[in-house]
């Protein structure tokens, strides 16, 4: 393995861990500081695509949670090359929604990152859950690794 690749992979993991910590703390400004200016997201929630990291809309979503949000990036695969990196794996989100509903959800996540000025930032985020193909089209949110 190329020595710079190992260093880049470690730096990508650190950047993603800092981003995940900001998510858990519900710090919208800190979360969006990890995004490139041309950030694009394909989220589980509508719309189909979001461009840019808007801290106000993220904060509105954070406000639907009581206390911190459990957000864990599991053992993810990281591939780097030059100033680009891809990280994919399973993530777990947990916590309590306003009103008392408990959430404990595993989902798939892929991040595309770009390095500028020596800093890795998220340029693309894709999250998804599978759905049951039994005709119900219900999200399979009861799955766990």
GIMOHU-V704746 format. One record per residue. N is the residue number from 0. PHI is phi in degrees with one decimal (* if undefined). BURIAL is 1 if it has 9 or more other ideal C-beta (glycine too) atoms within 8 Angstrom, else 0. Layout:
# GIMOHU-V704746
N,PHI,BURIAL / N,PHI,BURIAL
This chain:
# GIMOHU-V704746
0,*,0 / 1,-67.0,0 / 2,-57.5,0 / 3,-67.1,0 / 4,-63.9,1 / 5,-60.9,1 / 6,-63.8,0 / 7,-63.4,1 / 8,-61.7,1 / 9,-64.0,0 / 10,-68.4,1 / 11,-62.0,1 / 12,-59.5,1 / 13,-62.2,0 / 14,-63.5,1 / 15,-66.6,1 / 16,-63.2,1 / 17,-65.7,1 / 18,-63.1,1 / 19,-64.0,1 / 20,-64.0,0 / 21,-66.0,1 / 22,-61.0,1 / 23,-60.8,1 / 24,-80.3,0 / 25,59.9,1 / 26,-101.9,0 / 27,-60.3,1 / 28,-65.1,0 / 29,-67.3,1 / 30,-59.6,1 / 31,-71.4,1 / 32,-68.2,0 / 33,-89.4,1 / 34,-101.0,1 / 35,-72.3,1 / 36,-60.4,0 / 37,-104.3,0 / 38,-52.4,1 / 39,-129.4,1 / 40,-127.9,1 / 41,-112.4,1 / 42,-101.0,0 / 43,-71.7,0 / 44,-92.2,0 / 45,-60.4,0 / 46,-79.9,0 / 47,-64.1,0 / 48,-147.6,0 / 49,-126.6,0 / 50,-113.2,0 / 51,81.2,0 / 52,-103.9,1 / 53,-92.2,0 / 54,-62.3,1 / 55,-67.8,0 / 56,-70.3,0 / 57,-65.3,1 / 58,-64.0,1 / 59,-60.5,0 / 60,-68.8,0 / 61,-56.4,1 / 62,-68.0,0 / 63,-87.1,0 / 64,-114.0,1 / 65,-90.9,0 / 66,66.0,0 / 67,-70.4,0 / 68,-103.1,1 / 69,-72.8,1 / 70,-139.4,1 / 71,-120.8,0 / 72,-91.6,1 / 73,-71.5,1 / 74,-65.2,0 / 75,-106.7,1 / 76,-88.2,0 / 77,-126.2,1 / 78,-127.3,0 / 79,-126.0,1 / 80,-163.3,0 / 81,64.3,0 / 82,-101.7,0 / 83,-121.6,1 / 84,-145.8,1 / 85,-128.2,1 / 86,-129.8,1 / 87,-140.9,1 / 88,170.9,1 / 89,-101.7,1 / 90,-126.1,1 / 91,-127.9,1 / 92,-120.6,1 / 93,-145.9,1 / 94,153.6,1 / 95,-123.1,1 / 96,-79.4,1 / 97,-56.1,0 / 98,104.8,0 / 99,100.9,0 / 100,-65.8,0 / 101,-88.6,0 / 102,-121.6,1 / 103,-147.5,0 / 104,-130.3,1 / 105,-97.1,1 / 106,-148.0,1 / 107,-95.5,1 / 108,-142.6,1 / 109,-127.4,1 / 110,-119.5,1 / 111,-107.2,1 / 112,-119.6,1 / 113,-131.4,1 / 114,-99.3,1 / 115,-136.9,0 / 116,62.0,0 / 117,80.2,0 / 118,-114.8,0 / 119,-85.7,1 / 120,-126.7,1 / 121,-83.0,1 / 122,-99.8,1 / 123,-146.8,1 / 124,-132.2,1 / 125,-131.2,1 / 126,-121.2,1 / 127,-159.5,0 / 128,-127.0,1 / 129,-70.7,0 / 130,-124.4,0 / 131,-73.1,1 / 132,-98.6,0 / 133,-97.0,0 / 134,98.5,0 / 135,-80.3,0 / 136,58.1,0 / 137,-72.7,0 / 138,-64.3,0 / 139,-90.7,1 / 140,-83.5,0 / 141,-94.9,0 / 142,-82.8,0 / 143,-145.5,0 / 144,-66.2,0
